[in-house]
Amino acid sequence: MILAEDNQSHKMARYKTRYCLLIIFLFGNILTGCADTAVPAGNPVVQPSANTQGQVTETAQPSREDFPSRTIWLDPLLPESITESLNFPAGWQLSGEAEASISIRYGKGSPAAQWILVLAASFPTLTDDVSTVDLLNAWQGKSSGDLTGRTLVMSEPVFHALKLTWGESASHLIQVMDEDKLLQTAWDTSAMAIIPFDTLEPRWKVISIDGESPIHNDFTPDGYALNIPISLQGNQDAIDLLIQDEQIDGTALFVASNRDASKLTVLAMTGVTALTRSTAYTMEEKGIIYPGQAVQKWLASADITHISNEVSFAENCPAPTANRTGMMFCSSPDYIKLLEYVGTDIVELTGDHLADWGQKAISLTLEMYKEEGWPVYGGGENLEQGKKAVFIEHNGNRLAFIGCNAKGAAFATATATTPGAVACDFTYLRSEIKRLADLGYLPIVSIQHNEYDLYEAQEVQERDFRRLAESGAVIISGSQSHRPQGMEFYKGSFLHYGLGNLFFDQYGVGEPNRQGMIDRHVFYDNRYISTELLTTTLVDFAQPRLMTAGEREALLEIVFTASGW
């Protein structure tokens, strides 16, 4: 977890440092500087040469006649995710290693592709980040830093790639096993695994390396320790000819990587927001955007930011006072500036207090959201509107948001003719989730369930959430809880029974109510692949901040224990 922002210069310095460390590790030389001199695949460089008169001419390009048999050998342990896209230019074909004019393998050469690996552990792992130095030490058999006492497990193809990139390893800390055994081994032991990015699934926790993680949408592979180069090696004239032929055919030999940024989506889901009472009073004192200032980066940087706003805006909302009393809530229309500031993209309306200030306030609120371009779900102008799913497609990931209030008509006021939150009809909900899943959407369900002042999920919560998972929902998120609750993986789905407060004035209620979580869910190629848990604590009646390392570890231990892990 990164606790402080890095500006661009700091990031570039970090990339250069990591790149140098890798070069030193590979070659054992003392380097005075590092520079990227690689030529991108598909862009050959024409080298100038001087003739006897001092004039500069272009070096002649190799001709096809020079290579009547244009042959390529592929390392058989190259990843299928890349080799299955193999597209030879006309006249080129595979051959044995000895006969080939070009080999395609791991290591330095003319770049052909990148294989992005990730360091991963079982989901309830407390470690968030390791250093490149500690990772390379483990490869050499030296246990250090956050990898102290841990084994690294990996498949044979991954071991082969690392061996050709980092050199031989006789480390007792490395175990090679079948790929289908890695996840269970990680859950049964404290082992961490090195796996290909495109094999991620939600029960893995991705561990960042020097703060860089492939599940982040601002990930830069340059200098990342587990960016494994795949290159063209052999006769340089043959390599130049292959690159020429690719350009003539208008094709690429490979996909560039097993991680395509144009297929990635990050969704930030949050807990309770209620801009009222002492939260509103603090906003009046310190500024409307004050509550979001410490977490804005983590919300706004997501591709889709979800807010569960329980309270309607009202023109006649009274000015807040310092006295934290009452249970009938409204918000000043000016407070929408806070939701703009944190990058809101979609608003959940399942909350208990949506109808507190009457139908006119709900209608005003819906109109304000419409003007912002924010779709709403779980509530609306009437029952029919509120029951509908909202569809968001981003980078090819097809997400369907749907939600309801499980507490009944006292809180869920939407009817055929009146606005409000929608009461849960689980028969309808299960049928609709299945229909959406069958259409190729990834259903994401928000439930305003019964409130419990407990970290542990209760039996009725588990029953309702699991039924929705069985119907095909990939994520079911509890939006009612004023403290973080447990979570589980069930039937391939992620169930988080409660995220706690985001912006709400329960600072004085007790430490559990000051704690919160922001779930950053990651989707790739229309699959749900990962979740990153951000942990927050309220510093006053309005503003959450990211937890310190000690605070975070303490909360995660509580929540993971409550989850039965």
N, C-alpha and C positions, 0 to 999 in steps of 0.2 A: 504494500500500500504506500502510495506517495503522499506525504503529509504537507508538502510545500510545492508551489508551482515552479516549474522549470521554464525559463525563457528559452528562446531558440538558440542563443549562443551557448547556454549551458548544455543543451541537448547535443549540439554539434561537438562540443568538447568531450562529452561522454562517449559519443560514437567513436571519435578518434582514439580515445584512451582504450576502449574495448577492442578496437581493430588492432591497435599496437600490441595489446596483451596477447591476442590470438596469434599474431605473427611471431612474437617472441617465443610463445609456447611451441609453435611449429618448427621454427628454425634455430632457436637459441641464439639469435644475434641481438646485439644491442643496436636498436634503431634510433636514429635522431629525428625521424619524422615519418609520417605515413601519408600516402596519396593513392587514390583510386585511379589506376592506369588502365583498367580493363576496358575493352572495346565492347559495347553492347552488341548482342547478337543481331545480325541483319544490317549492321552498319560498318562494313569493312573500311579500313583506312588506307588510302593510297599514299605510299611513302615517296617523297621526292628524292631524286638522286641527281648529283651534279655531273655534267659531261665535261669533256676536256676543255671546252671554251668557257666553263664557269656557268653555263646556262643550266637551268633546272628543268628536268623532264620527269614524266610520270613513269614509275616502274610498270612494266608490261604485266597485264593480268594473265593468270594461267588460262590455258585453253582446254576445252574438252578432249582434244586429241592427245593431250599430255596424260590423260587418265581415261583410257578406253574402258577400264573396269572401275566404275566409281562405287566403292564399297565402304560400308560402315559396320563396325562391331559395337554392340550395346552390352554394357556390363549387365549380366542377367539379374543382378540384385538392385537395379534401379527401380524406383517406385512405379507401380502400375498406374497410379494416378497421373503420372506424367507420360510414361511410355505408351499408354493406351491411346494417347492423342497423336502418336507418331504419324507424320505426314511427309514422306520423302518427295523431294523434287523429282521431276522426270529424269530417268537414267540412273538413279541411285538405288542401291539395294543393300540388304544385310549380308554379312559374310562372317566367317570365323575370325577370331582375333588375329591370327597369324597373317591372313590374306588381306586384312582391311587396311585401306589407306588412312582411315580416320577411326578413332575409337571415341565413344561417348561414355564418360565415366565421371566419378566424383573427383574433385580437386581442381587445381589451377589449369587454365587453358583459355580458349575462346569461349566466353560464357554462352551456355545454351539454355539453362533453366536454373531455378532455385528450389530447393526442397526445404520447406519451413517445418521444423520440428518444435515441439513444446515440452517444457518440463511440467509434469503434472503429478498430482497426488490424490488420495481419496478426498472427497469433498469436505468432510469435517477435519481438515488439516489447518493448523493455526499459522504455519509459515506462509507468508505472502510473497516473499521475494528472496532470491539468492543472487550472489555475485558471480560474474564470469570466472573470477579467480578461484572461488570455491568449487565451481563446476569442473574446471580443468584440473584442479587438485584431486577431485574424486576420480577422474579418469586415470590419473597417475597413481591412485591408491593412497592419497593423503586426505584424510578426513578433516574438514575445517569448516568454520563458520556455521551457517544454517544447515549445512549438509552433514554436520558432525553426527556420526553414529548411524547414518542412513545408507542403505543400499540403493543403487540405481539399477532399475530393471528395464529391459528393452528387447525388441525382436531382433532376429538375425539381420534383416536388411538395415535396420537402424544402426546396429553395432558395426556392420560392414561399412556404412557411410561415414561413421565417426572415425573409424580406424583409418580410412583413406584420407580423411580431412585432418585429424588430430595426431595421427601416428598410432603405433601399437599400444595396447593397454593390457597389462597383466594384473590389473587391479583386482583385489579381492572384493572391492565394493561394487563391481559390475556383475550383473547376472543376465544372461541371455535366455529367453524362453519364448514359447509360442505367443503370438500376439493376443490370442483369445484368453490367455491366463493373466495378462498384465493387470487388468482392472481389479480382479478379485485379489490378486497378490497385494496390490496397494491398499485395498480395504482391510485385508487380514493382517497386514504388517505396517511398519512405518516407512516402507520403501517408497521412493519416488520413481517415476517412470519418464522415459523420453520416448515420445510418440509423434507420429506425423500430425500436423495441424488438422488435416481433413478427416482424421479418424476420431476427433474429439466427440464426446457425448457428455450429457449433463452431470453424470456422477463423478467425473474428473473435476478437480480444482486445478486451474491453470496457475502455475507459479511464475511470476515475472522474473526476468533476469536483468539486473541493473535497472529495474523500473520499467523495462520494455516488455510488452505482452502482445502476442499475435491476436488476442481477442479484443484488443482496443482498436477503435476505428482511426486512431492517429498513429498506429504502429508503423515504424520505419525499419525495414529489414537490414539496412546498412549497419554493420557493426554488431548486429545481434548474434550472439554466440552460436545459436542453433539454426542459423541460415546456412544450409549446406549447398555449395556450388556444384552444379553439373555442367561439365564443359566438353568442348570439342578438343581432342588431343591427337597428335600425329603429324602427318605431312602438312606443313603450313600452306603450300600451294593448293592442296586438295581441300583444305578447310576454306580457303578464300573462294575456291570454285563452288563449293557447296553453298556458301553465303550468297554468291552471285546468283546461283540457280534459284535459291529461295526468293530473291528479289524479283527475278524474271517471272517466276510462277505466281508471285504474290501470295506465297504461303509461308508459314512458320513451321520449322521442324517439330517443335514441341509447344505445349502451353508454357507460359513463362514461369508458372509456379503452381504448387498445390494450394496456395492461398491467393485468391483473387479478391482484392479489396472491393471490387464492384459487386461482389456477391454477399457482403457482410452488412449486417444491421445490428445496432445496439439500441435496446429499449431500456429506459430507466423507469422503474415503477416505484411509487412512493406510498406512504401511509397516510395518516389523517392530516388534512389541512382544514383549519377553521379560523378564518381571519376575523376574530371577534374578541370581546372581553379584554383580558390583559395583553393578548397579542396585539390587538388593534391599538390599545393605549400606547404600547411600546413603539408601534409603527408611527403613531402621531408624534411621539417624542423624538425618535431617532431616524425617521425617514421611512417611506413606504417600502423601499427595496431592502431595508436593513435585515429582515429575517433571512433573506437568501444569500447574503454576501459571502458567507463562508462555504456554501455548497453550490453556488451558481455554476462553477466550472464543471462539476460532476453531473449536474442536471442538463445544462445547456449543451454540453459536448456530446450527449447522446444523440443518435439519429432521430429517435422518437422519445419524447419526455411526457410521462403520464402524471397527472395530478388528480387526486381524489378530493375535490373541494366540497365540503359538506354544507356550506352556508351560502345562501343566496345574497346577491347584491340588492340593496334597496335605497331608493332616493331619500326616503324618510328615516333612514337608520340613525338612531341617536348617537351623539358623540360618545366614544368610550370613556370610561372612568377608571381610576386606579383600583377601585374595588372589584375584586374578581367574584362576581355573583351572577346568579340567573342562569337559566337553561333555554331561553328563547333567543336565538341568534340571528344576526344580520351583519352585513359588511358594507362599508362605504364603496360606491362604484369606483372610487379612485384606487382602491386596493388591487384592481386588476393589473395595475402596473407591476406588482410583484410577480404575478404569474407570467407576464410578458418577459420580465427580467430573467427568470430561471429557464426560459426556453420552452414553455408549455406547448405541446402539440395536440394533446387529446385530454379531455376532462371526463372523469367518472362522476356520475350523479346518483350513486346508490346511498348517499349519506343520510343519517337520521334527521338532520336539521334543515334539509333543503326547503321544506314548506313552512318553516317557523314564522316567516314574515308574510305569508299569504301568497295567493296565486299571482298577483301583480308582480311581486318580487321575483318569482320564478321566471315569469315571462320576460322581465327585464334582463335577468341573468342569461337566459337562453339567447336573447337577441345580442347581448354583448359578446358571448362566445361565438355566435355566428359571424359577427363583424370581424372578430379576430381570425376567423377561418379555422377554429378549433372544433372538431366533431365531438359530440357527447354521446354517452351510452349509459345504460343502467337507470335512466330517468329521462323525462322530457315533458313536452306539452300534454301528452296523454299516454295511456298504457301501450297502445300500438306502437307509437314512436319509441318509447323507452325500452321496449322489448327487443328492438332490432339491433343486430350486430353492426358495428362500425368496421369498415374494411380499410386497411392501409397497406399499400404495396410499396416496398422500398428495396431497391437493389435485387429485385426478383423474389424477395421474401414476402409472402402473402399472409398478413396477420389479420385476424378477425377478433375484435374486442366485444365482449358481451358481459353483462353483470346484472345484479339484483340485490335487494335488501331482504334478508332472511328473517327479520324480526316481526313482520306482519304489518297490517293496515295502519296501526298507530303511527308508524314512521314512513311507510311506503304509501303515499297518497295518490299515486297516479291511477286514474280510472279511464274509462272510455271518453270522458269529457273534462277531466281535471288533471292538472299537471302534478308532477312530483317524482319521487323515486319509485321504482318498480318492485313490487313484491315478488319473491322467488316462487316460481312455478317450476319445480324441479323436473316434472314430467316433460313440460315443454322445453326446458333448458337442455335436458339430456338429448332429446330428439333433435334440437337445433344444432347442438354441438356436433353430433354425429353427421348431420347433413353438411355442415361447414367443412368438417374434416374430409368427408367423401369428395367434396369439391376441390380439395387440394389446399385449403386454408389451414393455418395454424391457430386454433382457437385459444384465446387468452381470456380467462374468466376472473372477474372481480366479484367477491361476495362480501357484503356488509353483514357479517354474521353476528351471533350473540357475543357480548363482551364478557371476558373473564380476566380477572386480575391475576393471571397465572402465565408463566412462560410455557407450560405444557398445553398442547392442544387437547380439547375435550372430546369425548366420544361422539357427540352429535356433530361437531366440526369434522372429525375424521370421516364419519359416515357420509356426509354431504359432499365433501371435497373428493373423496375416493370414487363416488358414483360418477362425478363429472369427469374424472380422469379415465374411468372405464369407457366413457362415451367418446373420448378422443381429444379432450382438452390437453394441451401441452403444458400450460401453466395455470394454476389456480391460486389466486392471491387474496388473502384476507385483509380487507381495508378498514375493519372496525376497531382493531385492537389499539389500545393506548400504550402498549409495551410490546417489544418484539416477542413473538411466539415461535415455537418449534416448527420444523419443516420435515419433509420426507420426499423420497422418490418412490412413486407408485405407478406401476404399469407404464413405465417410461416417461411419466409426467413429473413435474416439480410442483409440490404443494407447500406453500408457505402460509401458515395459518394466521399470521398477523405480523405487520411490519412496524407497528408502533407509530408515534407521532412524527410528522414532518414539521409543520407550522401550527402549533397549538399550545395554549398557555398552561400546560400541566407541569411546569418547572417545579412548583412548590408541592406537588402531590407526593413525590418520592422519587428516588433514583430510577426505578424501573420505568417510570413514566417520562423521564428525561431521555431515555435511550430510544434510538430508532434505527431503522435500516432502510437503505435504498438498494433495491435489487436491480442490477444491470444484467439483463438477459441478452444473450448473443445468439443470432440466427445466421446461418450460412447456407446458401444454395437451397433455400426453403426448408431448412432443417433447424430445429432448436438444438444447439450444441453446448451451451455453457451458461453459467450464472456466476456473477461476481457480487459478493456481498460487501456493500459499503456500510460502515457503522458510524452513527452520529450520536451526539449528546447535546441537549439544550444548555446554553450558557446563561439564559435568562428566560423570560416568559415568551420570547419570540424567536430567537435565533438558534438554530442548530449548527454545530461545527463537526468536522470529522474527529473521531476519537484519537487520542494518543495510542501508541502501540500497547501500553499496559492496559488502558481502558478497553481497547478492542479485544485483546486476548481474554480478559475477564468476561466480557459479554459473550463472546463466541463459545467459551467453555460452558457457560450457563445454557445458552440456546442449543448447542450441540448435545448437551446432556439431556435437556428437555425433549430433544428429538429422538432419544434412544440410541445415540451414536457414541 
